[in-house]
Amino acid sequence: MKINHFEMTHHAKTSNAISFSRYVQNYIENNDYLSHKLIQYDCFDIVRIWMSKSNVQFNPEELFEHLKVWSEAQYLALCGLYYFYEDKNIMAQEFFEKSLHKHNTYQPSHYYLKLIEINKKELSLRWQCPKPYQALDIQQKSAGVCCTSWVPYSVGDPSQQKGEELWHGQKIKKIRDSVKIGNYQYCNPSYCPHLKNAIEMEVEPKKIIETQHKVTQSPSYLQLSYDRSCNLKCPSCRKGLIQASKKEQILFEIIQSSCIEPLLKNSNTLVSITYSGDPFASTHYRQLLHTLKREEYNNIGILIATNGINLTPAVWKTYSELWRKLKIITISVDAASKETYRKVRPPGNWESLMQNLQYLSNWRDSEMLSTKLILNFCVQKINLREMVSFYELADEVGFDQVYYQRLLNWGMYTSEEYQSLDVANPLNINNNELIDIVQEIKIRSLKSPQLSVRFGAF
């Protein structure tokens, strides 16, 4: 069903907010389209398409009033979008900033604030991101092409659809099309470091290398994020310990049989398990890892993302048949001292973790494997001053890379709390200190080529 521009314009001209919202709701309920993962009635794209083709003037706060119940952040962003199209950027900016106060990772507001900042009506980048052509992230009721904070739109429901439908469907095609034409309509330029860098290069301007990507039979990278079971309760991620229920376990089996196994069979896919919890605290993921020992999965690669606590020598030896498939092991630590670790990753055991890290490094060397070992550090106010010592820790235990990530708000903080903790925000009181620390680490890394370093969204 196509958007009825005439009907929407009629409701706008007559300032009929109730009829306008009814039309939008009816459209949403009768069409299967790309929508925001966190908003049940995501109408932003529908209203955006209509406004981009309409020249009717109206009071957006009145016309969109009845859309507010679905998401206040969305409502405020739509008001901002109206003024953006009216070339009233000061008013538009005010509404987009109010929107982020309600939902600080809301993608459309970040996107249009970036356009205002660089004084453009739309992006038209030559650079083409490979992610939508390479990656698929499987969650319980949604699937994406990237980190949720970078591209928060669902390309389908893995509990209802087969893996092939998700990978070759119309929704993922819409994201790919936005990359092809270079407008990145569904991406967050504040959080994705690749898009952020591409925009800066284009504005300067420097030449960006054009790439042409093709859709392969299966994704080259498959991220599994549907089981949140974990033995830790990190404040940035959850309020308590999480273990999947029996009902969820049944759902996981459906996802595995209809999506995961068909996409991985006889493929060269790198499968990532897991950034949603911990693979060794999950009954389902432990069983899945044993399944991946089978012959039909001989060509896959495996990325293990873990907190490292349960990755003991005894546990690790039970997966010896997978060792040759292991391409990357990435361990999230977020601290360089026992005291800080206790606060950011309760109820983890620092001594056990250090033993497991050293064991992994020794295991890799003794087995003569090329598995890449990475330590992760989620930068926030409480651990900011341990960034340098964390780099030194990674060097001591013989890891290959340190990845410093920006703290994201997964609904665990109020806007005020997040603004205080997010030292990567240029407005944060500790941001200048972060910049100095990052520079120091970059200098150190030049002197230690055996230990590389990455920074995410700084």
Backbone hydrogen bonds, N-H to C=O, Kabsch-Sander energy under -0.5 kcal/mol:
donor,donor_aa,acceptor,acceptor_aa,energy
5,H,3,I,-1.3
8,M,4,N,-2.1
9,T,5,H,-2.5
10,H,6,F,-2.2
11,H,7,E,-2.2
12,A,8,M,-1.9
13,K,9,T,-2.7
14,T,10,H,-1.9
15,S,12,A,-1.1
16,N,11,H,-2.5
17,A,15,S,-1.3
20,F,16,N,-2.1
21,S,17,A,-2.3
22,R,18,I,-2.2
23,Y,19,S,-2.3
24,V,20,F,-2.2
25,Q,21,S,-2.7
26,N,22,R,-2.6
27,Y,23,Y,-2.3
28,I,24,V,-2.3
29,E,25,Q,-2.5
30,N,26,N,-1.1
31,N,28,I,-0.9
33,Y,31,N,-0.8
35,S,154,S,-0.7
37,K,152,P,-2.8
39,I,36,H,-1.0
40,Q,38,L,-0.5
42,D,40,Q,-0.8
43,C,41,Y,-1.0
47,V,43,C,-2.5
48,R,44,F,-2.6
49,I,45,D,-2.5
50,W,46,I,-1.9
51,M,47,V,-2.9
52,S,48,R,-2.4
53,K,49,I,-0.7
53,K,50,W,-1.1
54,S,50,W,-0.6
54,S,51,M,-0.8
62,E,59,N,-0.8
63,L,59,N,-2.6
64,F,60,P,-2.5
65,E,62,E,-0.9
67,L,64,F,-2.1
68,K,64,F,-0.6
68,K,65,E,-1.1
70,W,67,L,-1.3
71,S,67,L,-0.9
75,Y,71,S,-2.3
76,L,72,E,-2.5
77,A,73,A,-2.0
78,L,74,Q,-2.3
79,C,75,Y,-1.8
80,G,76,L,-2.2
81,L,77,A,-2.4
82,Y,78,L,-1.9
83,Y,79,C,-1.7
84,F,80,G,-1.9
85,Y,81,L,-2.4
86,E,82,Y,-1.2
87,D,84,F,-1.3
88,K,83,Y,-3.2
89,N,87,D,-0.7
92,A,88,K,-2.4
93,Q,89,N,-2.8
94,E,90,I,-1.8
95,F,91,M,-1.9
96,F,92,A,-2.4
97,E,93,Q,-2.5
98,K,94,E,-1.9
99,S,95,F,-2.3
100,L,96,F,-1.9
101,H,97,E,-1.3
102,K,98,K,-1.1
102,K,99,S,-0.6
103,H,99,S,-1.9
106,Y,103,H,-2.3
109,S,106,Y,-0.5
110,H,106,Y,-1.6
111,Y,107,Q,-2.7
112,Y,108,P,-2.5
113,L,109,S,-2.0
114,K,110,H,-1.8
115,L,111,Y,-1.6
116,I,112,Y,-2.2
117,E,113,L,-2.3
118,I,114,K,-2.1
119,N,116,I,-0.8
120,K,115,L,-2.6
125,L,182,G,-2.5
129,C,127,W,-0.5
133,Y,130,P,-1.7
134,Q,130,P,-0.7
134,Q,131,K,-1.7
135,A,131,K,-3.2
136,L,221,Y,-1.9
137,D,144,G,-3.3
138,I,136,L,-0.6
138,I,223,Q,-3.3
139,Q,137,D,-0.6
139,Q,142,S,-2.4
143,A,156,G,-0.8
144,G,137,D,-2.2
150,W,147,C,-1.5
151,V,147,C,-2.7
153,Y,151,V,-0.7
154,S,35,S,-2.3
155,V,143,A,-3.3
160,Q,157,D,-1.9
161,Q,157,D,-2.2
163,G,258,S,-1.9
166,L,162,K,-1.7
167,W,163,G,-2.2
168,H,164,E,-2.1
169,G,165,E,-0.7
173,K,169,G,-1.2
174,K,170,Q,-1.5
175,I,171,K,-1.2
176,R,172,I,-2.3
177,D,173,K,-2.8
178,S,174,K,-1.6
179,V,175,I,-1.4
180,K,176,R,-2.4
181,I,177,D,-2.2
183,N,178,S,-1.3
184,Y,178,S,-1.7
187,C,184,Y,-1.8
188,N,150,W,-2.3
191,Y,188,N,-0.8
192,C,188,N,-2.4
196,K,192,C,-2.3
197,N,193,P,-2.0
198,A,194,H,-2.2
199,I,195,L,-2.6
200,E,196,K,-1.9
201,M,197,N,-2.3
202,E,198,A,-2.1
203,V,199,I,-2.5
204,E,200,E,-1.7
206,K,201,M,-4.0
213,H,211,T,-0.5
216,T,133,Y,-0.6
216,T,214,K,-0.5
220,S,134,Q,-1.0
221,Y,134,Q,-2.5
222,L,270,L,-2.5
223,Q,136,L,-2.9
223,Q,221,Y,-0.5
224,L,222,L,-0.5
224,L,272,S,-2.7
225,S,138,I,-3.3
225,S,223,Q,-0.6
228,R,226,Y,-0.6
230,C,242,I,-2.6
233,K,346,P,-3.3
237,C,234,C,-2.1
238,R,234,C,-2.5
242,I,230,C,-0.7
249,Q,245,S,-2.1
250,I,246,K,-1.7
251,L,247,K,-1.7
252,F,248,E,-2.6
253,E,249,Q,-1.7
254,I,250,I,-1.7
255,I,251,L,-2.3
256,Q,252,F,-2.6
257,S,253,E,-2.3
258,S,254,I,-2.6
259,C,255,I,-2.2
260,I,255,I,-1.9
261,E,256,Q,-3.0
263,L,259,C,-1.6
264,L,260,I,-1.7
265,K,261,E,-2.2
266,N,296,E,-2.9
267,S,264,L,-1.9
270,L,220,S,-2.6
271,V,269,T,-0.7
271,V,301,G,-2.7
272,S,222,L,-3.1
273,I,271,V,-0.5
273,I,303,L,-2.9
274,T,224,L,-0.5
275,Y,224,L,-0.5
278,D,229,S,-2.5
281,A,278,D,-1.4
282,S,279,P,-0.5
283,T,281,A,-0.5
286,R,282,S,-2.0
287,Q,283,T,-1.9
288,L,284,H,-2.5
289,L,285,Y,-2.5
290,H,286,R,-1.4
291,T,287,Q,-2.0
292,L,288,L,-2.0
293,K,290,H,-1.4
294,R,291,T,-1.9
297,Y,294,R,-1.7
298,N,295,E,-2.0
300,I,297,Y,-1.1
301,G,269,T,-2.4
302,I,325,K,-2.4
303,L,271,V,-3.0
304,I,302,I,-0.5
304,I,328,I,-2.5
305,A,273,I,-1.7
305,A,303,L,-0.6
306,T,304,I,-0.6
306,T,330,T,-2.3
312,T,310,N,-2.0
316,W,312,T,-2.8
317,K,313,P,-1.8
318,T,314,A,-0.6
318,T,315,V,-1.1
319,Y,316,W,-1.5
320,S,317,K,-1.4
322,L,319,Y,-2.2
323,W,319,Y,-0.5
323,W,320,S,-0.9
325,K,322,L,-1.8
326,L,322,L,-0.9
326,L,323,W,-0.9
327,K,302,I,-2.4
327,K,325,K,-0.6
328,I,302,I,-1.4
329,I,372,K,-2.8
330,T,304,I,-3.0
331,I,374,I,-2.8
332,S,306,T,-2.0
333,V,331,I,-0.5
333,V,376,N,-2.2
334,D,376,N,-1.7
341,Y,337,S,-2.3
342,R,338,K,-2.0
343,K,339,E,-0.8
343,K,340,T,-0.7
344,V,340,T,-2.3
345,R,341,Y,-2.5
348,G,345,R,-2.3
350,W,348,G,-0.7
353,L,349,N,-2.3
354,M,350,W,-2.4
355,Q,351,E,-1.9
356,N,352,S,-2.3
357,L,353,L,-2.5
358,Q,354,M,-2.0
359,Y,355,Q,-2.2
360,L,356,N,-2.4
361,S,357,L,-1.9
362,N,358,Q,-2.3
363,W,359,Y,-3.1
364,R,360,L,-2.5
365,D,361,S,-1.6
366,S,362,N,-2.8
367,E,363,W,-2.4
368,M,365,D,-0.7
369,L,364,R,-2.1
372,K,327,K,-3.0
374,I,329,I,-2.6
374,I,372,K,-0.5
375,L,401,Q,-2.4
376,N,331,I,-3.1
377,F,403,Y,-2.5
379,V,377,F,-0.9
379,V,405,Q,-2.8
381,K,421,L,-1.1
383,N,380,Q,-1.0
384,L,380,Q,-1.1
386,E,383,N,-2.4
387,M,384,L,-1.3
390,F,386,E,-2.0
391,Y,387,M,-1.6
392,E,388,V,-1.7
393,L,389,S,-2.0
394,A,390,F,-2.4
395,D,391,Y,-1.6
396,E,392,E,-2.2
397,V,393,L,-2.1
398,G,395,D,-0.8
399,F,394,A,-2.4
400,D,373,L,-2.3
401,Q,373,L,-1.5
402,V,452,S,-1.9
403,Y,375,L,-2.6
404,Y,402,V,-0.6
404,Y,454,R,-2.8
405,Q,377,F,-2.6
405,Q,403,Y,-0.6
406,R,456,G,-0.7
407,L,379,V,-0.9
410,W,236,S,-0.6
410,W,408,L,-0.9
418,Y,414,T,-2.6
419,Q,415,S,-2.2
420,S,416,E,-1.6
421,L,417,E,-1.9
422,D,418,Y,-2.7
423,V,421,L,-1.6
425,N,422,D,-1.6
428,N,425,N,-2.4
431,N,428,N,-1.8
434,L,430,N,-2.0
435,I,431,N,-2.3
436,D,432,N,-1.9
437,I,433,E,-2.2
438,V,434,L,-2.9
439,Q,435,I,-1.9
440,E,436,D,-2.0
441,I,437,I,-2.4
442,K,438,V,-2.3
443,I,439,Q,-1.9
444,R,440,E,-2.2
445,S,441,I,-2.5
446,L,442,K,-1.2
447,K,443,I,-0.8
447,K,444,R,-0.8
448,S,444,R,-0.8
451,L,448,S,-2.2
452,S,400,D,-2.4
452,S,450,Q,-0.5
454,R,402,V,-2.4
456,G,404,Y,-2.9
457,A,455,F,-0.6
